[in-house]
Amino acid sequence: MAKTRIEFLTVPLDIVSQADLGDEFMKIVHSRESSQVCFVSIWDVLRARSNPEYLNCLQEAALVLPTSKSIIKGLSFLKYPPVVRYNPFPTIIHLLGELDKNYASLYLLGGRKQVLLTSEKNIKKTFPHIHVMGRFVGYYPKSMETDIITAIKKTSPSLVLLSDGIKGKHLWSYRKKKQFNQGLFLYYKDAFRIFSKRKKRVSNAVFEKGFEMWYEIIRNPLKVFLIFPYIGYLVILLWYRCFKIHRK
């Protein structure tokens, strides 16, 4: 079954089953257009509601995949059809597996030098049929950006995987979309740190219970103050439910 796009609190989300994700991903790759896949947390939903540029970025994305259990509960509360929630890193592994089966190509952008090189080594070891066309570190000076864009255009990779150190995050490829003739872009901040084993990925057990945010709070106690925008989110849900605001 093909993906179905819905709007949740004005923010686009895609309904696509785990079984269909690989085919949907390769369909986008084979379209030979410049686009992106976005992972969206509850905080991203709230950000998109107040940031028109980010909202447009999600609207133009080829795939918008929810990651937060709070989104799934909110969708259920507003009586949407069931939506699959995706754990970002295992999803990236699945998508790289699809590239590997199709002998596709990859460009790596982001992270510190050693982290990036170790990530590339581990990706090549795990996915031997993926052609890594190039790589460039994150946290680079703005003067290097033209060279990076030129390198990506020349190599024309099937997927550009972006990680930490990229200014604009999801918006990096969105803002430069017209400079790329083709290619799929995917940003995940922790991708290279997990590939290089500098950081542990969220386990499936923790993710399924929706406890991943507690690990973030332990690492950064200031994130406890996210309770306030979360309360705002609950109020918005109640408003939509009480007044039966039209949903698509």
Phi, psi and omega in degrees: 000134181290164179293154174236128179262132176237168173245125179243109184056040180078358183258130181288141173221150180252134172264113177212131184286158176302321183293331183264352187299315182300314179295320180296319179297312181291331175298320178293317179300316183284349179290343177062029176249161177273119181206188180208159173251132182238130169272133187233121175265176178298326180291328176291323177299313180294322178295317182295329179293336182246001182232098184303323181295316180293322177298316177297322177302314180292322180296328181270352181292148179287325178219133175236109188250121180288143181241343187264138176295331179297327177293315181298318178294321178296318178298318178296319180299324180268009174064041171279162173294160181303138180236137179280136177258137186245132172278115191307308187293312175301328177293319177298318177301316179298316181292322176295326176298322177293319177298319181297317180295332183258010179052043183272182187240161187215143173235136182251129182222118177130175178078169174281163189305307184293323178297317180296314181295319178294321178299315179299316180300315182289324177295316179298324181291320183280326183235076188295343182265358174279133177266109177278110187277343180168176179203155175208140183290160172274185180057032183275156176291150183302331181297342182271351189296322179299319179295322179295313180299318179298318180297318179293319179296319182291322183276338178047058181290155175293322181221136170252115179263118182253144180226204186298154178091010179254115182294127181099341178054242178303326187285347182301306182286330178297315181291338183250014186305319183291344180274350180247129180284330183202177177112146179252136182244138179220123180251130170215114189308317187268004188307307186285329177292329177283317178300325181271002178065026173276344180216141178279139176283159176292124181293157179298324181295314179295317182296315182298328179278349180077026184265004186299332180293330180295326177293324178293321180293322178298319179287327181221090184303336180296340180291351176298334181287354174293351177301329183290310174296332178292321176298320176300321178298316180297323178295318179298316178301315181297320179299312180298320182290314184294320184261006175048049180297136185302136176238154180248000000 
